[in-house]
Amino acid sequence: MTSRPMVLAAGALFALLATVPALALDAQREPEPNTLVPAGDARYRPGAFPDRIVATPAQDAATGFSVAWRTNASVKTPVLEIVVAGDSPDMGEPRRLQATTQALRTENGVAHQHRVDVDGLSPDTLYAWRVQGAGIWWSPWRQLRTAAGPDTPLTLLYFGDTQNKNASLTTRVAREALRHAPDARLALYAGDLVSGGDGEDDNEWGEWFDAAQPMVSGMLVAPAPGNHEYFEEYEDTPRERRVLGAHWPVSFALPRNGASGAEQTSYWFDFQGVRVVVLDGTSALDLGTARAQARWLDGLLAANPRDWSVVLIHQPMFSPRQDRDNELLREHVLPVLERHRVDLVLQGHDHVYGRRAGLVEGQGTPQYVVSVTGAKQYRLSDEARRTMDPVAEDTQLFQVVRIDGDTLRYEARTATGQLYDAFELQSGGDADRRIVEHVDGRIDQRDCRRAATLKGRTDRCWE
């Protein structure tokens, strides 16, 4: 791809000179805390009123979805009510579904996490639904439209890592994304939703739900787990191992159809014309499930009745950050992606932007994308600058994907809505895809202009 020139000496000199005022300004600034919650504040203590409400796709998103929410421990047997949405406030007698409940103990006390799986719905139908808290306390009615037929146009959103300073700096990206894609029906998150491990995990999850409110209040959400959804048990000892954090299994009501060994963190679903498969890269790399996930993925893609395929995973096949190499993913997962010509492989982890095509030169698919939504910003490797185009540092982004018949349109936009990357995949009715780059309207390549972060780290641009 030649849509934008790679970094030249003159550009590097300009970037170096531009660091001078930035450094002078940075010397007068203090690093921002990871959350906006003052120490000891009970902002996110669970209460009688239901919160952290999020709906996720069922395996067949045309006939069902699942809902998770939170209350305090006094709420033991809440229900979900659902009815076909109508224009009158009297929408008729709702169907009532009993939740299953699990306790979660955090720094904010004991919460009860609830889940309901809603099935038997009609395709392409707008439903109103609400969830119960304590007694007469209910959430507001929300509305979701079930997936339509495979030939119906679909708009979805894709977000890279949010992770840090969610309430402060991720919120604006979510709102901008919805402004550019008000018709979006699905939001994909590529993992590391929170940072974790600093004693305020529940506050971070509270801020993620606040930041994601534009998404979770009106569409289905499908997250991939990142390495920060895990923690290190027995850290710095011979027994050290990755353990899935307690929030992940109860914060989302995900489909129970995952790969062997990664049942809680991998899953798949069909939504209109696309099959979406979510992998757990951390489990693959650190817990020995790479081979099992690859076999599982191979079967799902071989049996895919949909025209399009999207794979969501946290760790990239080709890392654009210096000194990262996910060899096990390339050994086991990459051949499956290439063999089945997956259309989009959506990734995170490296806190920069980069896109490249697959291993077969001249072939439009797969398209491998790494993006970042949150505040933490790394630096590109020299190899990424040689092999990926476009690339970006120091940029918060969101992505809009529109699928309509034989065309998939992809756009990456910055936090202020500027177009950074755009292309189309066009199908001729078979597995071959033709890629058409759209360069008009794209802003210039963005590179980090700081020598170090406010904390003095030279391997990052911002934190």
VODO-665081 format. One record per residue: residue in one letter; x, z, y of N, C-alpha, C, O, CB in turn. Coordinates in steps of 0.02 Angstrom, whole numbers, plus 50000, padded with zeros to 5 digits. Glycine has a CB too. Layout:
AXZYXZYXZYXZYXZY ...
end
This chain:
M500425000049940500005000050000500445000050062500955003450064499525006150000 T500244996250112500644995650173500234996750235500354993750287500984988950176 S499735000950230499265001950285499585005550344499325005250399498665005650262 R500145008850332500445012750384501195013250371501385014450314500125019850389 P501625012350420502335012550407502555019450383502295024450406502725010550469 M503045019550338503345025850317503755028650375503855025350426503785024850254 V503995034850368504345038250422505005034650436505395033350390504485045650404 L505125032950499505725029550521506155034350560505925039750579505555023350563 A506775032450571507235036850608506975038450677507015044150700507925033550613 A506695033450711506435034650779505865039650777505805043950820506205028050811 G505435038950726504885043550720505125050650707504845055550733504415041350665 A505645051150665505925057750651506225060950714506155066950726506465057350596 L506555056750754506835059350817506285061750864506345066950895507265053850852 F505745057950868505185059950911504895066550887504745070950928504635054450911 A504825067250821504545073450794505005079350809504775084750825504445072750718 L505665078150804506135083450819506085085750891506075091650906506845081250803 L506065080850937506005082551008505355086151023505325090451066506065076251050 A504835084250987504185087151000504145094450978503685098050997503645083150967 T504625096650936504605103650914504805108450969504655114350965505055104550855 V505145106051021505405110551071504855114551106504885120651107505805106651122 P504335111251136503805115151166503415119251115503185124751131503335110751204 A503345116651054502975120351003503345126850986503025132050979502895116150939 L504005126550980504385132450965504345137551021504295143551009505115130650951 A504365135151083504315139651140503635143251140503595149151155504415135851206 L503115139451123502455142451120502395147351062502115152751069501915136951114 D502665145351003502615149550944502955156250953502745161250925502915145950885 A503495156450994503865162651004503425167951038503585173951035504485161351046 Q502895165851070502455170451106501835172251066501395175751092502265167551173 R501775169951004501165170850966501285175450907501835175950880500905164150942 E500745178850885500755183050827500375179550770499875176250782500445190050842 P500625180250708500255177250652499555180150647499445186150658500635178450586 E499075175950630498385178150622498285181450554498555178950505497895172150631 P497915186950550497795189950484497395185250439497065180650463497425196650491 N497425186650374497105182150326496345182450329496015177450316497325183850257 T496055188250347495335188650357495205191550426495645194450458495005192950302 L494595190750448494385193550513494115200650506493875203550555493855189050544 V494145203450446493865210050432494375215450450494915215650420493655210650358 P494225219850497494685225350512494795229850452494345230650410494425229350572 A495375232850448495525237350391494995242850386494825246050436496225240550400 G494735243850327494245249050315493535247250333493075251250322494435254950351 D493425241250361492745239250380492335237350319492595234550271492775233350430 A491685238950320491245237650263490835231250272490285230850246490775243650253 R491105226450307490745220250323490435217050260489875214650263491205215250357 Y490785217050205490555213450146490335218050089490335215950031491095208850121 R490155224150106489885228550054489215225750030488805223650071489795235850081 P489085225449964488455222749940487865227049961487925233149967488475222049863 G487285223849971486695227449994486085225549954486125222149904486585225950067 A485515227949979484875226549945484665219349956484295216549915484335231249971 F484905216250009484725209350024485185204649986485795205849986484765207950101 P484935199449953485365194949914485825190849959485615188350012484935190349871 D486455190049938486925185849975487365182049926487275182549865487365190150023 R487845178249952488295174049912487895169749863488065169249804488805178449873 I487385166649889486935162549848487225155449844487365152349895486205162349878 V487305152949783487595146249775487275143049713487205146249661488375146649768 A487095136749720486815132749665487325127849640487665124549680486165129149688 T487375127249575487865122749543487495118049496486945119649472488405126849505 P487775112149481487415107249440487355109449367487815112549340487765100549444 A486795107849337486745108049264487105102049236487295097449273485995108349241 Q487195101949170487535096149139487185089649158487505084649171487555097049063 D486525089749158486125084149183485815086449249485315089949249485575081849132 A486125084349304485895086749370485225083949390484945085949441486405085049423 A484945079249351484285076649366483735081349342483165080949367484195069849333 T483885085849296483365090149267483495097549275483095101649251483275088549195 G484045099449308484165106649315484755108249360485165104049376484275109649249 F484785114549379485365117349413485365124849399484885127549373485345115949490 S485915128149416485985135249405486145138649471486425135649516486535136749353 V485965145049477486055148749539486385155449524486205158849477485375149849574 A486875157149565487185163749563487075167149631487065163849682487945163349546 W486995173749629486955177549692487155184749680487275186749623486235177249721 R487205188549734487455195449731486995200249766486675198449816488155195749761 T486955206349740486625211949773487025218249760487545218049728485875212649749 N486775223949784487085230249764486835232249695486415228949665486925235749816 A487105237749670486975239749601486265242449589486075243649532487475244849579 S485885243449642485195245849632484735240349605484205241749579484915248449697 V484955234049612484545228349590484745226549520485315224249509484625222149639 K484305227449472484485226649402484135220849367484425217949321484335232949365 T483535218949388483165213649353482825209049404482215208549404482635216749305 P483215205649447482895201249496482665194749465482835193149408483385199849554 V482285190949503482045184449479482195179149531482335180649590481285184749464 L482165172949508482175167049552481495163949550481185163349497482735161949529 E481245161849607480615158149611480745150949633481165149749677480125161549660 I480405146249601480495139149617479835135549614479415136949571481005135949569 V479745130749661479125126949665479295120249697479775119649735478575130849707 V478905115149681478995108749715478855109749789478335112349808478515103149684 A479335107549831479275108649903478695104749931478555099149911479935106749938 G478355107849979477795104550013477815105650087478225109550112477135107149985 D477395102250124477385102750196477005108750222477095110750280477105096450225 S476565111550182476205117550200476615123650180476985123450131475515117750167 P476565129250218476885135350195476605137850129476915141850094476825140850247 D476005135550111475715137050046475915131649998475585126449992474935137750051 M476475132649962476725127549916476465128549846476685125049800477485127649916 G476015133149837475735134349770476085140049734476545143149762475785128049729 E475875141349674476145146749634476835144849607476885139949570475665148649577 P477365148649624478035146749600478145148849528477835153549503478565149849644 R478595145449496478835147449430479345153049440479765152649485479155141349391 R479315158249398479765164049405480225164249345480005163949287479365170649412 L480885164949359481385165149306481805171449313482045173149367481835158949309 Q481885175049258482255181349258483005180049258483245175649222482055185549196 A483365183849297484095183149301484435187449248484165192449225484345185149370 T485035185249228485495189649192485965192649243486105189649295485885185649136 T486215198749229486575202549280487215205449251487225207949194486135208149308 Q487755205149290488385208349272488635212349331488525210349389488915203049250 A488965217949318489255222049370489945219549388490315217049345489285229449349 L490125220149452490795218349476491015223749524490705224949576490795211249512 R491575227149507491845232449549492415229649591492885226749564492085238449506 T492375230549656492885228049702493045233349754492785238949751492655221449737 E493485231649801493645236349855493035237849899493045242649937494195233449898 N492505233849893491885235049931491355238649890490775238949911491615228549957 G491535241349833491065244949791490815240749733491085235449718490475247149833 V490305243249699490025239849640489475235149662488995237149696489765245049588 A489535228849643489015223949655488695221949589489005222549536489295217649691 H488085219549592487775216349535487745208849549487465206649600487055219249520 Q488025204949504488045197649509487525194749462487505196449403488755194849492 H487105190549489486525188049451486585180449440486895176849479485865189649489 R486285178249385486295171149368485625169049338485325172649298486855169649317 V485385163149360484795159949331484955152649318485215149149361484175160749377 D484785150249258484835143149241484135140049244483685142149208485155142049170 V484055135249288483405132149299483405125449261483835121249274483245131049375 D482935124549216482895118249179482195115449183481755118349215483095119349105 G482085109749150481425106749147481185103849213480575103249223480945111749123 L481635102049258481435099349323481355091849319481585088549272481955101249377 S481015089049369480915081849373481465078649414481675081549465480215080249402 P481715072849394482235069449433481995067649503481405066549515482475063249397 D482465067349549482355065049617481755068549649481325065349680482255057549618 T481735075149641481175079149667481455084849710481935088149691480745081949609 L481145085849767481355091249812481005097749792480395098149791481195089449885 Y481415102749776481165109249756481335114449809481875114249839481445111349688 A480875119249819481015125149860481125131049812480775131749762480425126649909 W481625135149828481775140749784482065146549824482335145649879482265138649729 R481995152449797482265158449829482445163549775482205163049718481765161449879 V482875168349793483095173449745482925180349772482865181349833483855172749731 Q482835185049726482605191649743483185196649750483685196249714482115194149690 G483105201149797483535206949803483175213049778482865212949725483775207949875 A483205218449817482865224649798482135224449821481995223349880483225230749828 G481675225349774480965225949791480705219849826480675214349798480855232049834 I480495220749889480195215349927480715211149964480535206450000479695218149977 W481355212649954481875208849989482005202349952482195202249893482525213049995 W481915196949987482035190249959482495186350006482525187650066481355186349948 S482835181549977483195176750019482695172150054482115171750032483705172549977 P482895168650106482465163250132482365157850079482785157150034482765160250196 W481825154150084481735148350041482265143150057482405141650116481015145350050 R482565140350005483045134850012482755128749977482295129349936483735136749982 Q483015122949994482775116749964483355112749934483885112149964482405112550016 L483235110149874483715105849840483335100049807482795101049779484125109749787 R483625094249811483335088449776483735087149713484355086649716483325082149822 T483405086649657483745085049595484025078049598483805073849637483265085849535 A484525076749555484835070149553484325064849534483865066149495485425070149504 A484425059049562483985053349547484295049149491484755051349456483865048949610 G484055043049483484305038649431485015036249445485255036849501483855032749423 P485355033449394486055031349401486165025949454486725025249480486295028749336 D485655022249472485745016849521485595019149592485615015049638485285011049504 T485455025449603485295028049669485925029649708486375032849680484845034249664 P485985027649771486585029349810486705036849813486235040749815486525026449881 L487345038749814487545045749815488085046849867488565043049871487775048049745 T488015052149907488545054449952488765061349929488365065849920488295054550026 L489435062149921489705068649904490295070249949490595065749979489915068849829 L490465076649952491025079049992491555082049946491395084949894490795084350043 Y492185081149966492745083949928493185087749976493385085250029493145078449891 F493345094049957493765098349997494375100449957494315102349898493375104650022 G494965100049987495565102949957495565110549965495045113449981496195099949987 D496135113649954496185120949956495915123650022496085121150076496915123149947 T495505128750018495285132450077495735138550085496075139250136494535134450072 Q495735142950039496215148350025496305153550079496135159350068496875145350011 N496565151850137496755156850188496335156250251496145150750271497495156150205 K496205161950282495875161950347495235157950346495095153950390496345159250402 N494835159050293494245154850282493745155450340493515150450366493905156850218 A493565161650359493075162450412493325159550478492945156550515492885169850420 S493965160550492494245158450555494325150850560494135147950611494915161650566 L494595147650507494805140750515494505135750466494525129750478495535140450510 T494225138150410493895133450364493195131850388492945126350376493865136350293 T492875136550421492185135750443492085129350483491595125750472491965141750484 R492535127950529492445122150572492475115650532492145110750549492975122050627 V492885115550479492945109450439492295108250401492065102550397493535109950389 A492005113450373491365112750337490825110050382490445105650363491145119450307 R490785112650443490275110350490490385103050510489915099250517490255114750552 E491015101350521491175094350539491005089650482490765084050493491915093650560 A491145091850421490995087750362490245086250358490045080550345491235091150298 L489845091350369489125090350365488875085950422488375082350414488755097050366 R489205086150479489015081850534489135074450517488755070150537489405083650598 H489665073150479489825066250460489455064050397489385058050384490565065450449 A489215068750358488865066950296488245071350287488215075350240489335067650234 P487755070650332487155074950326486745073450264486315077450245486725073950387 D486885067750233486515065850172486875068050108486655066150054486395058450171 A487415071850113487795073850054487365078150008486985082450030488425077650074 R487435076849943487045080549892487485085049850487225089249813486675075549848 L488135084249855488595087649811489245089049847489495084649883488725083549747 A489535095049839490175096849868490655098949813490515103449774490095102549921 L491235095549810491755097049761492325100849795492565098649848492015090649727 Y492535106349766493095110349793493655110349741493555111949683492855117749809 A494265108749764494825107649718495235113949704495825113449689495275102349746 G494935119849709495265125949688495625129649744495665127249800495745124449636 D495885135649728496155140349777495665141149835495835140049893496835137749803 L495065143149817494565144549868494775150449911494645150649971493875145849835 V495105155349879495355161249914496075162249895496335158949849494925167649897 S496415166749930497115168249916497185173549863497535172649813497475170349979 G496855179349873496855184649823497515188449819498025186349847496695181749757 G497475193949783498075197649768498345201949824498905204549818498585193049748 D497965202949877498215206849933497775212949948497815215750002498275202549995 G497365214949900496965220949908496305219949944495925224649951497345225949944 E496165213749966495525212449999495195206249970494935202050007495615211750075 D495225205749904494955199849871494215198849886494005193149899495055200449796 D493825204149886493105203349897492965201349968492495197449980492745209849880 N493345203850016493265201550085493415194050090493065190450126493735205450132 E493925191750054494085184550055493505180550025493335175250053494725183250016 W493215182849970492645179249942492055179349989491695174449996492455182349874 G491955184950023491415185150072491515180050127491045176750149491365192050102 E492135179450150492285174550203492235167450177492035162950215492985175850233 W492405166250114492325159450087491585157550087491415151950107492615159050015 F491165162050065490445160350065490185159350136489745155150147490045165950029 D490435163250183490235162050253490465155150277490075151550308490515167550298 A491095153550262491365147050284491015141250251490915135950281492105146750270 A490815142150188490495136750149489745136450159489405132550126490655137450076 Q489475140550203488755140950211488425134250223487895132950195488595145650268 P488715129750265488405123250273488325119350208487855115450201488805119050322 M488775120550160488725117150096488245120750049487785117750021489425116550063 V488355127350039487985130849988487245131750006486845133249962488295137649975 S487075130950069486375132050088485935126050075485325126650077486345133850161 G486225120050062485795114250056486005109150005485695103750001485745111050120 M486525110549965486735105649915487035109349855487145115349858487245100549944 L487165105649802487495108549744488255108749756488535104549791487335104349681 V488565113749728489285114949737489625115049669489385118349623489415121549776 A490185111549663490565111449600491295112949616491645108549642490495104449564 P491535118949600492225120749614492675120049552492445120949496492265127849641 A493315118549564493825119149512494205125649524494295127649581494305112949512 P494435128949471494845134849481495555132949500495825128049475494845139149417 G495845136849545496545135949562496965141649536496695146349507496635135249638 N497615141449546498035146849523497895153449560498025158749532498765145049532 H497615153049620497455159149657496785162149634496605167649656497435157749731 E496415158749591495845161849559496065166049499495665169549468495335156449538 Y496705165649483497015169749431497445175149465497575174849525497435165449383 F497665180049425498175184649449498685185749394498555184149336497855191349472 E499255188449412499785189749364499715196749336499755201749372500485188849398 E499605197149270499595203649237500295205149210500635200749185499075203649179 Y500495211449216501165213549196501705209449232502195207349201501255212949120 E501605208449297502055204249335502775206749332502905212749334501825203849408 D503245202049327503965203449325504175207449264504655211149266504175207149388 T503805206649210503995209649146503955204249092503675198849104503525215749128 P504245205449033504195200448979503475199048957503355193848926504585202748919 R503005203548974502305202548954501905198849008501295198149001501975209248939 E502225196449061501865193249116501435187449091501655183449049502355190749168 R500835187049116500385181649097499855180749152499735185149193500055183049029 R499535174949151498985173449197498335176149169498185175449109498935165849209 V497945179349212497295181849193496785179649245496895180349305497295189749186 L496225176949222495715174549268495425180449307495255185649278495155170849229 G495375179649373495105184849415494375186249400494015182049375495185183049487 A494165192349416493485194549399492945191049438492375190649414493425201949409 H493105188349497492585185149538492355178449509491765176749511492845184149609 W492825174549482492665167749462492085167149413491615163349426493265164449432 P492085170949357491545169949308490855171849333490355169549305491695173749247 V490805176049385490145178349407489935175549475489355176049493490155185949411 S490405172649512490235170049578489895163249574489525161349620490855169549621 F490015159549519489715152949510489385152749441489665155249392490245147349517 A488795149749438488435148849375488595141849348488185137349355487655149849384 L489175141149318489425134549298489145132549230488955136749190490185134449297 P489125125949216488915123649149489355126649095489965127349104488915115949145 R489055128349039489435131348983489595125848932489345125948876489025137148949 N489995121048952490155115448909490895113548913491075107748905489725109348927 G491335118648925492035117348939492455116048877492215116148821492305123048976 A493095114748890493575113348837493755119748800493695125248827494215110148867 S493975119048739494185124648698494765128348732495265125248750494375122348627 G494695134848739495215138848771495135139448846495445143748877495875136148756 A494725135148876494595135348948493845134848960493625131349005494975129548985 E493465138448919492735137848921492435140248987491925137549008492435141848865 Q492735145049020492455147749081492665143749143492375144649197492655154949089 T493155139449136493465136449195493485128849195493715125749243494155139049203 S493265125649141493195118449139492475116749121492145120549086493695115249086 Y492235111149146491535109249134491435102049156491875098949186491045114049171 W490845099449142490685092649164489945092049177489545096149153490915087449111 F489765086949215489055085549228488985078249251489465075249275488775090449281 D488385075749243488215069049268487765069749329487285073549329487855064849212 F487945066049381487545066149442487445058849465487905055749490487885070449499 Q486845056449454486675049449471487175044749438487225044749376486665048449548 G487535040749475487955035749443488655037949426489075033749411488005029949487 V488805044449428489485046749418489515052449367489085056849367489795049049485 R490015052249325490175057949282490745061749314491275058949329490365055649209 V490645068249324491155072649355491415077349301491035080749267490855076649415 V492075077449293492405081949245492875086449283493295084049322492785077849189 V492805092949273493205097949308493695101049258493485103849208492755103449341 L494335100649273494865103349230495155109749261495095110949321495415098149219 D495475113749219495815119749241496565118549233496845119349178495585126149200 G496895116649287497605115249285498025121349271498545120849238497825112149348 T497825127149296498205133349284498205135149210498725136949183497915139049326 S497635134749178497595136049107498005131049068498335132749019496865135849083 A497995124649089498385119549055499135120849061499495120149011498225112649085 L499355122849119500075123749131500335130349105500895130649079500215123249204 D499945135749111500195142449097499905145749036500185150649011500075146749156 L499345143249010499015146548954498965142148893498615143848845498335148848975 G499295136448893499355132348833498755128148815498675126348757499495136648778 T498315126548864497715122648847497755115348869497245111848868497115125948879 A498345112948888498395106048912498165101048860497795096348875499115104548933 R498395101848799498225097148746497465097348731497155092048722498625098648681 A497185103248728496465103948713496045101048769495545097648756496275111348701 Q496235102248831495855099448887495915091848888495425088348904496095102348954 A496495089148871496575081948870496145078648816495835073448829497315080148858 R496105081748757495675079048703494945079248725494565074448715495765083148638 W494745084848754494055085648778493895080448831493365077248829493945092748807 L494345079548879494255074548931494205067548902493795063448923494825074848982 D494625066048853494625059448822493935057948792493675052448799495165059048767 G493645062848758492985061748728492445060748780492005056548771492805067548685 L492475064548834491965063948887492005057148922491495054148938492045069548938 L492605054748933492685048248967492525042448920492245037448942493395047548994 A492685043148857492525037848809491775037048801491525031548789492835039348740 A491405042548808490675042348799490305042048865489705043248867490445048448760 N490655040448918490335040548985489845034748994490055028948992490875040249039 P489195036149003488715030749013488655028749086488305023949102488035032848986 R488975032349131488925031049202489435025749224489925024549189489025037549243 D489305022649280489745017349305490385020149336490895016649338489385013149355 W490365026249359490935029149396491145035649364490755039049332490745030249470 S491785037349375492045043649348492495046949400492885043749434492445042449283 V492425053549405492825057649451493085063649412492705067049377492405059949514 V493735064849417494035070849387494285075349443494635073049488494615068949337 L494105081649439494295086649488494755091749456494585094649404493665090249518 I495345092749485495845097349457496255100049515496375096549564496285093949404 H496485106249508496855109349563497565106449569497755103949622496895116949552 Q497955106849516498655104649519498705097149511498385094249467499075108149465 P499105093849554499135086549553499535083749494499985086949467499435084049618 M499355077649475499755073949427500435072149458500955072549425499385067549404 F500425070149521501045068449558501065072949619500685072049667501055060749579 S501515077749618501525082749671501865079949734502425077449730501885089049647 P501525080449792501835078149854502245083549889502525082349943501305075649902 R502295089449860502685094849890503365095249855503425094149795502315101549885 Q503875096849893504545097449866504575102749811504265108049817505045099049922 D504955101249757505115106049704504515108249663504515113749636505445112049734 R504005104049658503455105349613503395099549564503445093749583502785106449652 D503295101249500503275096049449502825098549392503035102849353503995094249423 N502225095749388501735097949337501805093649275501375089549259501015097549365 E502365094649240502555090349185502045090249128501905084949100503235092349158 L501765096049112501285096249057500655092149071500365089249026501095103549042 L500455092049135499875087949153500025080549145499605076749121499645089449225 R500625078549164500805071549156500895069649083500775063949063501455069949195 E501105074449043501205073048972500535072248935500465067748894501615078548939 H500055076448951499435076648911498835073548948498455069748918499275083648893 V498745075249011498135073249047498215066349079497755062249076497975078349101 L498785064949108498885058549143498745052549099498405047949122499595058149170 P498985052249036498825046348995498085045248985497855039548981499155047048927 V497695050548982496965049948974496655047049037496225042549034496645056748957 L496875049449095496625046749159496775039349165496355035449187496915050649217 E497385037549146497595030549153497225026149102497005020649119498355029949142 R497165028449041496845024348989496115022949005495875017448991496905027848921 H495775027749033495065026849048494945024449119494375023749141494695033349036 R495475023249155495415020549223494935024649266494485022049298495175013149220 V495035031249265494625035749306494665033349379495195031549403494865043149300 D494095033349413494085030549481494445035049530494885032749566493365029549503 L494255041449533494555046049581494805052249543494435055049503494055048149636 V495425054149556495695060549533495815064749595496275063449633496355059549490 L495385069749605495375073649667495735080349654495545084049609494645074849691 Q496245081849696496705087349682496845091549745496645089649800497355084649653 G497175097049736497365101549791498055104249780498515100449763496865107249798 H498145110749790498735114649772499325113849820499665118849834498945112749705 D499455107949846500085106849882500015106949958500515106249993500375100249862 H499425107849985499315109250056499605103950102499845105450157499605115950073 V499575097850080499725091950121499215086650100498795087850057500475089450111 Y499265080750131498845075150109499285069650081499815068150108498405072450168 G499065066650027499415060949999498975057249950498585060249914500055063149964 R499025050649950498645046449904499095041249874499535038449907498045043049939 R498985039849810499345034549776498915031749720498445034949697500025037149748 A499085025649699498745022449643499065024749578499545028649578498765014749649 G498795022249523499035024149457499685020649439500025017749481498515022649405 L499845021049374500495018749351500535011149344501085008349346500655021949286 V499965007849336499965000649326499934997149393499434997749429499374998349280 E500454993649411500484990349476499934985149483499804981249437501174987149486 G499614985149541499084980349555498404982349529497914978749539499264973849526 Q498374987949496497734990349469497424995249519497764999649544497844993749399 G496784994449533496474998449586496365005749567496335010049611495824995449605 T496295007149503496155013949481496635015949426496905011749390495415014549456 P496745022549421496475028049460496775028349531497325025749544496615034649425 Q496405031549577496665033449641496765041049640496285044849631496185031249700 Y497385043149650497565050249648497615052849720498005050249760498225051449609 V497225058049735497205060749803497375068149801497135071849758496515059549836 V497785070349848497915077549860497715078849932497905075249978498675079449847 S497315084149943497105085750011497085093250021497145097149973496415082750025 V497015095350084496995102450101496485103350157496465099550205497695105050123 T496065108550150495565110050200495745116150242495575116550301494895111250167 G496095120950213496225127350245496825127450291497115122250308496315132450194 A497005133550311497505134450363498225133850338498665131750376497415141250394 K498355135550275499045135250250499265127950244498915123850214499105138750182 Q499835126350274500075119450276500805119250253501235122650281500005116450347 Y500945115150202501625114450175501955108250205501715105350254501615113950098 R502515106250175502885100350197502925095250140502955097150082503595102250222 L502925088950158502965083550110503675082950082504165084250116502755076950141 S503715080950019504365079349989504565072250010504155068250031504335079949912 D505205070850005505445064150019505135059049971504985053449990506215063850014 E505045061149907504745056649858504035054849877503815049149869504765059749788 A503655059849902502965058449923502955053349979502525048949981502615064849945 R503425053750025503455048850080503625041950055503435036950086503965051050133 R503975041549999504145035049970503585032149928503495026049926504775035549929 T503205036449893502745034049841502005034749860501585032049824502875037649778 M501855038249914501165039149934501035036350003501475036350046500975046649932 D500435033750013500255031050079499495030550081499195027150040500595024050091 P499175033950130499475037950183499675044950159499475047150106499005038450241 V500065048350201500245055350191500135058950257500075055950310500975056050167 A500095065650253500005069650314500255076750303500215079450248499265069650336 E500525079650356500675086750359500275089750416500035086250460501435087950368 D500205096450414499925100150471499235097650490499085096850550500395099650531 T498805096350441498155093250454497625096150408497695095750347498195085550447 Q497095098950436496515100950397496055094950388495925091250436496135106850431 L495815093950327495455087850311494835089350268494785094550236495905083050274 F494365084650270493825084250221493745077050202493975072550238493155087250250 Q493415075750146493325068950121492595067550106492235071750079493755067850059 V492375061550124491695059250110491735053450061492105048650073491325057150176 V491365053850006491345048549956490625046049952490165049949940491605051049886 R490535039549961489875036549956489875031349900490275026649901489655033250024 I489425032149852489375027649795488705024049799488175027249801489445031349727 D488735017549801488125013549808488215007349764488565002649783487985011549882 G487885007249707487925001549662488635000449637488925004749605487674995449696 D488904994549652489574992849627490124994349678490684991649672489594985549609 T489984998549728490475000249779490545007749788490045011249795490294996949846 L491165010149789491325017049806491725016949870492255013849873491715020749748 R491475020449921491805020749986492085027749996491725032749989491325018950044 Y492725028250011493075034650020493335035150091493635030350117493645035549968 E493235040950123493515042350189493805049350190493495054050166492975041450244 A494405050050217494695056550232494695057350308494935052950344495415057250203 R494425062850332494375064150404494685070950420494695075550378493645063950428 T494945071450480495255077650502494725082650524494135081150526495745076250559 A494965088650540494505093950560494105092150622493565094950634494885100250572 T494355087550663493985085350722493595078950710493315076050756494465084350781 G493585076650647493185070850630493535064150635493225058950624492595070650672 Q494185064150651494535057750657494675054750588494825058350541495195058750696 L494625048250584494735044750520495485044550505495885042050545494445037550523 Y495665047050446496375047050426496515042250369497065039350367496585053950406 D496055041250324496155036850267495475034050247494975037550253496485040650207 A495465027850225494835024750203494985018850157495445014950170494415022550264 F494585018350105494635012550060493985011850023493565016350023495235013250011 E493895006149991493335004949946493595002949878494094999449871492874999449975 L493245005249826493325002549759492714998249744492145000549750493405008249706 Q492844992149725492304987549711492334985349638492854983549612492344981449758 S491754985549606491714983949535491404977149525490934975149559491314989249497 G491684973549477491394967149459490954967549399490804962449367491934962149447 G490744973649381490314974549323490684976349260490374977149207489934968249312 D491344977149264491734979349206492204984849229492114987749282492134973349174 A492704986349188493154991949203493624990449261493904995049291493564993749142 D493724984149276494184982249331493884984149398493294982749411494344974749328 R494284987249439494084988949507494554985449556495154985149545494084996649518 R494274982949608494674980049662494684984949719494154987349740494394973149685 I495284986649744495334991249800495394987349865495794982649870495924996149791 V495024989449914495044986349981495214991950030494824996650039494354982850001 E495804991550060496014996550109495664995250176495604989450198496784996450118 H495435000550208495135000050275495595003650324495605009850327494415003050276 V495964999850362496465002850407496225003350479496495007250518497104998750405 D495714999550497495464999850566495175006750580494785009450541494924994350577 G495365009450637495095015850658495475021850634495345027450655494405016350635 R495965020850588496355026550565496835028950620497115024950657496755024750501 I496915035450625497405038150673498105037650642498175036450582497245045450692 D498615038550683499305038050660499485043650613499165048950611499775037950719 Q500005042550575500245047550527500415054050564500705054050618500865044950489 R500225059550532500345066150561500895069650522500875070250461499695070450561 D501405071950559501965075550530502045082250564501865083050622502615071350535 C502315086950527502405093650555502935093550609503475090650600502605098650500 R502785096650666503245096750723503555103650734503855104950786502885094550786 R503495107950684503785114650691504375115250644504365112650588503265120150676 A504895118750666505465120150623505315125650574505605125950520506075121850664 A504855130150592504685135850550504005138450569503745136850623505225141450555 T503705142450525503065145750540503185151650586503755153450601502705147950476 L502635154750608502705160650650503055166350614503355170750646502025162950674 K503035166450548503385171550509504095169350491504445172950456502995173150447 G504295163450515504985161250504505105157250442505685156050424505425167050503 R504585155050407504675151250346504795143850362504395140850398504065151950299 T505325141150337505485134150350505205129350298505215123250307506235133250354 D504935132150241504655127850190503915126450203503595122750164504735131050122 R503635129250256502935128050274502895125950346503355126950386502515134450261 C502325123050363502205121250432501755126350466501815127650526501885114250436 W501305129350428500855134450455500625138850398500605136650340500235131150492 E500455145150413500205149650361499735154750391499475159050355500795153250325 
end
